[in-house]
Amino acid sequence: GFSHFGRRDLLLGVMLRGWNATLDTDGVLRKISGKSMAWDAGALLQVPDTQCFEVSLGFAAARVQFILGITQTSYTGPGRDMNDLSRPFIEKNPPKCFVECSKATGKVHPCLVEDGVVKTGPAEAFGPLTAQVRMRYEHGCLTFSSGDHQSPPHKVPVGSYYPCVFLVEKELSLTVQLGRKRRCPHELNERLWKDRKFTDASLSCGGRNIQVHRAVLAAASPVFERMWECGMRETASTVAEIDDTTPAALESMVQFAYTVSLPEEADLGPLFQLAGKYEVEGLAEVVGQRMLAELGPGNASEWLSTVLEHADAGDQRAIALWQALYSRLLQEPALQQEVLESLLRTRSASSRAKRS
């Protein structure tokens, strides 16, 4: 259930961006213009915390049809009106981020795009549909519910998202409420990270000691959990020696374990390696998103080499990321030039070393 939110924690919805729709001061969302029976109206909703929120949609109509979901904050919609506004959102976000709700059938189905057309998947997300639908997103976990029925939790890449709603009928009115989040666990961990009080272990790397709470790292990483639980030398001394990375990369990984966030200056290549070795939940996905967004001359060779190494080892996340990065590489000649020059310089240096 949605235990972080109660009736007194609900706020009226606020529209961050809208298309052919209005959201009034009573929190009522309506389609006010656009074509009849076209998915050309919708709203992007503002939330206090883009990493942890709940949205509730209420309706009294006997027949209702709408699409509800989340979009990564990096994509806030097309720059022009479209006959099917939902399509680019569904295409540009991870699978199963959107569902279509139909009161006529009482069913809720996940949305997908096939041959450029939005369709509903054959399997129900959950059902039956009541007079209210709720959606909750919290740090990589997305759940839909109505009444006592709830969809299984769906894992999406950890990151920041906005809720969004798309409408097809002008007659439909939806009452939008947002959950005012009580303290989520990551907020408490942020304070632990900043204050660094009552630590009970340290990670030693490159002559630098990073003070940590073993319980926090164990919760984020099964590798650290085993380290603290087993009778290893590190457990007895509460000092773990980490000698296969840089102190800055290690501290960024620990910061993510506490706060589910990375510093802007994070060194993504070593972080991707650490994510795989220590199995820190969500870290590989967030690093991958940053790599795709920040790929450019100066980092392409290192990042591509790192990801390919993990892909060749059979890491499924690395395989998917490699394919996405390779697609970017094919589209940008400057990146191709950097990778080729780096490869040739490496071969040349190797040849000179062999001759000497």
Solvent accessible surface area in square Angstrom, and as a share of the most:
residue,aa,sasa,rsa
1,G,89,0.86
2,F,28,0.12
3,S,95,0.62
4,H,43,0.19
5,F,22,0.09
6,G,25,0.24
7,R,221,0.81
8,R,221,0.81
9,D,16,0.08
10,L,55,0.27
11,L,53,0.27
12,L,85,0.42
13,G,8,0.07
14,V,83,0.47
15,M,60,0.27
16,L,75,0.37
17,R,80,0.29
18,G,33,0.32
19,W,16,0.06
20,N,40,0.20
21,A,13,0.10
22,T,46,0.27
23,L,26,0.13
24,D,52,0.27
25,T,127,0.74
26,D,99,0.51
27,G,0,0.00
28,V,25,0.14
29,L,0,0.00
30,R,96,0.35
31,K,4,0.02
32,I,104,0.53
33,S,45,0.29
34,G,33,0.32
35,K,120,0.51
36,S,95,0.61
37,M,120,0.53
38,A,17,0.13
39,W,43,0.15
40,D,10,0.05
41,A,0,0.00
42,G,0,0.00
43,A,0,0.00
44,L,0,0.00
45,L,0,0.00
46,Q,88,0.39
47,V,13,0.07
48,P,99,0.62
49,D,29,0.15
50,T,32,0.19
51,Q,38,0.17
52,C,1,0.01
53,F,2,0.01
54,E,8,0.03
55,V,0,0.00
56,S,5,0.03
57,L,0,0.00
58,G,17,0.16
59,F,14,0.06
60,A,106,0.82
61,A,42,0.32
62,A,87,0.68
63,R,168,0.61
64,V,3,0.01
65,Q,53,0.24
66,F,0,0.00
67,I,1,0.01
68,L,0,0.00
69,G,0,0.00
70,I,0,0.00
71,T,0,0.00
72,Q,39,0.17
73,T,45,0.26
74,S,106,0.68
75,Y,37,0.14
76,T,49,0.28
77,G,15,0.14
78,P,18,0.12
79,G,82,0.78
80,R,161,0.59
81,D,103,0.54
82,M,26,0.12
83,N,95,0.48
84,D,36,0.19
85,L,1,0.01
86,S,0,0.00
87,R,65,0.24
88,P,10,0.06
89,F,0,0.00
90,I,18,0.09
91,E,87,0.39
92,K,118,0.50
93,N,12,0.06
94,P,23,0.14
95,P,107,0.68
96,K,119,0.50
97,C,1,0.01
98,F,3,0.01
99,V,3,0.02
100,E,28,0.13
101,C,0,0.00
102,S,20,0.13
103,K,55,0.23
104,A,59,0.45
105,T,90,0.52
106,G,16,0.16
107,K,88,0.37
108,V,0,0.00
109,H,37,0.17
110,P,24,0.15
111,C,6,0.04
112,L,60,0.30
113,V,38,0.22
114,E,83,0.37
115,D,142,0.74
116,G,41,0.39
117,V,83,0.48
118,V,27,0.15
119,K,89,0.38
120,T,60,0.35
121,G,4,0.04
122,P,138,0.87
123,A,70,0.54
124,E,82,0.37
125,A,21,0.16
126,F,16,0.07
127,G,22,0.21
128,P,79,0.50
129,L,14,0.07
130,T,52,0.30
131,A,58,0.45
132,Q,65,0.29
133,V,0,0.00
134,R,57,0.21
135,M,0,0.00
136,R,24,0.09
137,Y,0,0.00
138,E,33,0.15
139,H,36,0.16
140,G,2,0.02
141,C,39,0.23
142,L,1,0.00
143,T,10,0.06
144,F,9,0.04
145,S,2,0.01
146,S,0,0.00
147,G,32,0.31
148,D,146,0.76
149,H,80,0.36
150,Q,81,0.36
151,S,9,0.06
152,P,102,0.64
153,P,89,0.56
154,H,51,0.23
155,K,134,0.57
156,V,11,0.06
157,P,35,0.22
158,V,16,0.09
159,G,14,0.13
160,S,37,0.24
161,Y,1,0.00
162,Y,41,0.16
163,P,0,0.00
164,C,1,0.00
165,V,0,0.00
166,F,0,0.00
167,L,0,0.00
168,V,5,0.03
169,E,34,0.15
170,K,93,0.39
171,E,150,0.67
172,L,5,0.02
173,S,43,0.28
174,L,0,0.00
175,T,55,0.32
176,V,0,0.00
177,Q,50,0.22
178,L,5,0.03
179,G,2,0.02
180,R,119,0.43
181,K,39,0.16
182,R,125,0.46
183,R,142,0.52
184,C,0,0.00
185,P,74,0.47
186,H,19,0.08
187,E,52,0.23
188,L,87,0.43
189,N,37,0.19
190,E,53,0.24
191,R,152,0.56
192,L,63,0.31
193,W,27,0.09
194,K,155,0.66
195,D,67,0.35
196,R,71,0.26
197,K,122,0.52
198,F,186,0.77
199,T,39,0.23
200,D,67,0.35
201,A,6,0.04
202,S,9,0.06
203,L,0,0.00
204,S,18,0.12
205,C,3,0.02
206,G,72,0.70
207,G,85,0.82
208,R,104,0.38
209,N,94,0.48
210,I,6,0.03
211,Q,78,0.35
212,V,0,0.00
213,H,18,0.08
214,R,68,0.25
215,A,78,0.60
216,V,17,0.10
217,L,2,0.01
218,A,23,0.18
219,A,89,0.69
220,A,17,0.14
221,S,1,0.01
222,P,49,0.31
223,V,29,0.17
224,F,1,0.00
225,E,69,0.31
226,R,122,0.45
227,M,18,0.08
228,W,23,0.08
229,E,131,0.59
230,C,65,0.39
231,G,87,0.84
232,M,82,0.36
233,R,161,0.59
234,E,25,0.11
235,T,30,0.18
236,A,92,0.72
237,S,58,0.37
238,T,43,0.25
239,V,51,0.29
240,A,1,0.00
241,E,96,0.43
242,I,6,0.03
243,D,133,0.69
244,D,76,0.39
245,T,29,0.17
246,T,62,0.36
247,P,35,0.22
248,A,61,0.47
249,A,0,0.00
250,L,0,0.00
251,E,38,0.17
252,S,7,0.05
253,M,1,0.01
254,V,0,0.00
255,Q,36,0.16
256,F,4,0.01
257,A,13,0.10
258,Y,1,0.00
259,T,8,0.05
260,V,32,0.18
261,S,42,0.27
262,L,21,0.11
263,P,27,0.17
264,E,151,0.68
265,E,143,0.64
266,A,13,0.10
267,D,63,0.32
268,L,2,0.01
269,G,2,0.02
270,P,23,0.14
271,L,0,0.00
272,F,6,0.03
273,Q,75,0.33
274,L,5,0.02
275,A,1,0.01
276,G,28,0.27
277,K,107,0.46
278,Y,8,0.03
279,E,81,0.36
280,V,5,0.03
281,E,114,0.51
282,G,6,0.06
283,L,0,0.00
284,A,8,0.06
285,E,53,0.24
286,V,21,0.12
287,V,0,0.00
288,G,5,0.05
289,Q,56,0.25
290,R,41,0.15
291,M,0,0.00
292,L,56,0.28
293,A,86,0.66
294,E,76,0.34
295,L,10,0.05
296,G,12,0.12
297,P,95,0.60
298,G,73,0.70
299,N,32,0.16
300,A,0,0.00
301,S,25,0.16
302,E,84,0.38
303,W,16,0.06
304,L,8,0.04
305,S,72,0.46
306,T,12,0.07
307,V,0,0.00
308,L,66,0.33
309,E,107,0.48
310,H,37,0.16
311,A,14,0.11
312,D,113,0.59
313,A,89,0.69
314,G,41,0.40
315,D,38,0.20
316,Q,133,0.59
317,R,105,0.38
318,A,0,0.00
319,I,53,0.27
320,A,60,0.46
321,L,16,0.08
322,W,59,0.21
323,Q,110,0.49
324,A,37,0.29
325,L,0,0.00
326,Y,94,0.36
327,S,53,0.34
328,R,60,0.22
329,L,18,0.09
330,L,106,0.53
331,Q,132,0.59
332,E,57,0.25
333,P,102,0.64
334,A,57,0.44
335,L,0,0.00
336,Q,73,0.32
337,Q,108,0.48
338,E,37,0.16
339,V,41,0.23
340,L,100,0.50
341,E,61,0.27
342,S,37,0.24
343,L,101,0.50
344,L,99,0.49
345,R,158,0.58
346,T,87,0.50
347,R,157,0.57
348,S,49,0.32
349,A,46,0.36
350,S,53,0.34
351,S,50,0.32
352,R,133,0.49
353,A,70,0.54
354,K,170,0.72
355,R,182,0.66
356,S,124,0.80
